[in-house]
Amino acid sequence: MRNETASSATIKPLGKLGPLTSLVIERLRVSDDVAASKFGTDSPIEDPVREAQVLEQVRQQAEAAGLNSQAAVTIFRDQITASKEVQRGLFAHWAAHPDEAPTTRPDLGQIRARLDQLTTALLAELKNTEPLRNKPVACSVQLTLAEVTGAAMERLDTLHRRALQTATDSVCSTGEPTALRT
């Protein structure tokens, strides 16, 4: 189901949140591999133990980086939710079209190592974009620009476009009450 182009490695989403959105899209692409590794096995899409480990790792790394750890955990919870959306969508597609189902199973250990790398990169980008993300209107404009251009440039299908919206749902929220934002 993945549509890739040779130029997608060099063309990135536009705007100040383009690099962040590019990493989110890359993480969604890795969700395809997660689904392929689990499809037709006893491995469930839901993995609360792994999710808790990831969110705790995010909290610790965010604190060490001087990020609002609550906001970072919320953003990563959205990443996990989006990944599960992709996995469910692909499972349903492959069940309906068995001839399109994966014939090999990527190694989940290698996939998790890649996800860990993306977590580190995403946290760094969250730090880089923190001033913008604390300005809700400007952030929303930049996020829309990055999502629309990223989805178009990456030729995301409907499933991945919906997951992108889920994955970025909390990007422009600081985790602080609105009255405390400046």
C-alpha positions in Angstrom: 0.0 0.0 0.0 3.0 2.3 0.4 3.5 4.8 -2.4 7.1 5.9 -2.6 8.9 8.1 -5.0 12.6 8.4 -5.7 12.4 12.1 -4.9 10.7 11.7 -1.5 14.1 11.4 0.2 15.1 14.9 -1.0 11.8 16.8 -0.9 10.6 17.6 2.6 7.4 19.1 4.0 7.4 22.9 3.9 7.4 25.4 6.8 9.0 25.7 10.2 7.4 22.4 11.3 8.4 20.6 8.1 11.3 18.7 9.7 9.1 17.6 12.6 6.4 16.5 10.2 8.9 14.6 8.0 10.0 12.6 11.1 6.3 11.9 12.0 5.7 10.7 8.4 8.8 8.5 8.6 7.5 7.0 11.9 4.2 6.3 10.2 6.1 4.5 7.4 7.8 2.4 10.0 4.3 1.4 11.3 3.9 -0.4 7.9 6.8 -2.5 8.9 5.4 -3.1 12.4 2.2 -4.3 10.8 4.0 -6.6 8.4 6.0 -8.1 11.2 2.8 -8.8 13.2 0.3 -9.8 10.5 -0.7 -13.4 10.6 1.0 -14.0 13.9 -0.1 -14.0 17.5 1.5 -10.6 18.1 -1.3 -8.1 18.9 -1.5 -4.6 17.6 -2.1 -3.4 21.2 1.1 -3.7 23.3 0.4 -1.8 26.6 3.7 -2.9 28.2 5.8 -1.7 25.2 3.7 1.5 25.0 4.3 2.3 28.7 8.0 1.7 28.2 8.2 4.0 25.2 6.2 6.7 27.0 8.5 6.4 30.1 11.5 6.7 27.9 10.1 9.8 26.3 9.3 11.3 29.6 12.9 10.8 30.8 14.5 12.0 27.6 12.2 15.0 27.5 13.1 16.0 31.1 16.8 15.6 30.3 16.4 17.8 27.2 14.6 20.5 29.2 11.3 19.8 27.4 7.9 19.9 28.9 7.7 16.1 29.6 3.9 16.1 29.8 3.6 17.7 26.4 6.2 15.3 24.9 4.4 12.2 26.4 1.1 13.5 25.0 2.6 14.0 21.5 4.1 10.5 21.6 0.9 9.0 22.8 -0.6 10.4 19.6 2.3 8.8 17.7 1.4 5.4 19.2 -2.3 5.9 18.5 -1.5 6.8 14.9 0.7 3.7 14.5 -2.1 1.5 15.7 -4.4 3.2 13.2 -2.0 2.3 10.4 -1.6 -1.3 11.7 -5.4 -1.8 12.0 -5.9 -0.3 8.5 -3.3 -2.5 6.9 -4.5 -5.6 8.7 -8.0 -5.0 7.4 -6.7 -4.3 3.9 -4.5 -7.4 3.9 -7.4 -9.6 5.2 -9.6 -8.3 2.4 -6.8 -8.6 -0.2 -4.6 -11.6 0.8 -2.7 -11.3 -2.4 -1.4 -7.9 -1.2 -0.4 -9.2 2.3 3.3 -9.2 3.1 5.2 -12.4 2.3 8.1 -11.7 4.6 8.2 -10.5 8.3 10.5 -7.7 9.1 12.4 -8.2 12.4 10.5 -6.4 15.2 13.8 -5.9 17.1 15.3 -3.9 14.2 12.1 -2.0 13.8 12.1 -1.0 17.5 15.7 0.1 17.2 14.6 2.4 14.3 11.6 3.7 16.3 14.0 4.5 19.2 16.2 6.5 16.8 13.1 8.3 15.6 12.1 9.0 19.1 15.4 10.7 19.8 15.2 12.7 16.6 11.5 13.7 17.3 12.4 14.9 20.8 15.2 17.0 19.4 12.9 18.5 16.8 10.2 19.2 19.5 12.9 21.1 21.4 13.9 23.0 18.3 10.3 24.0 17.6 9.2 24.7 21.2 8.9 28.5 20.8 6.7 28.1 17.8 4.6 25.3 19.3 3.9 27.6 22.3 2.1 30.0 19.9 -1.1 28.2 19.0 -2.2 30.2 15.9 1.3 30.4 14.3 1.9 26.7 15.2 -1.5 25.7 13.6 -0.7 27.5 10.4 2.8 26.0 10.2 1.5 22.5 11.0 -1.2 22.7 8.3 1.4 23.8 5.8 3.8 21.0 6.8 1.0 18.3 6.9 -0.5 19.2 3.5 2.8 19.5 1.7 4.3 16.4 3.4 1.2 14.3 2.6 1.3 15.4 -1.0 5.1 15.0 -1.5 5.1 11.6 0.2 1.9 10.6 -1.7 0.3 9.4 1.4 -2.9 7.3 1.0 -6.0 8.1 2.9 -5.1 5.7 5.8 -1.7 7.4 6.3 -3.1 11.0 5.9 -5.6 10.3 8.7 -2.9 8.8 10.8 -0.7 11.9 10.2 -3.5 14.1 11.6 -3.8 11.8 14.6 0.0 11.8 15.1 0.2 15.6 15.0 -2.9 16.3 17.0 -1.1 17.6 20.1 1.9 19.2 18.4 0.6 22.7 18.9 -0.4 22.2 22.5 2.1 22.9 25.2 0.5 20.8 27.8 0.0 23.9 29.9 -3.4 25.5 30.6 -4.2 28.1 28.0 -4.2 30.9 30.6 -0.5 30.2 31.3 0.6 30.5 27.6 2.1 33.8 26.4 
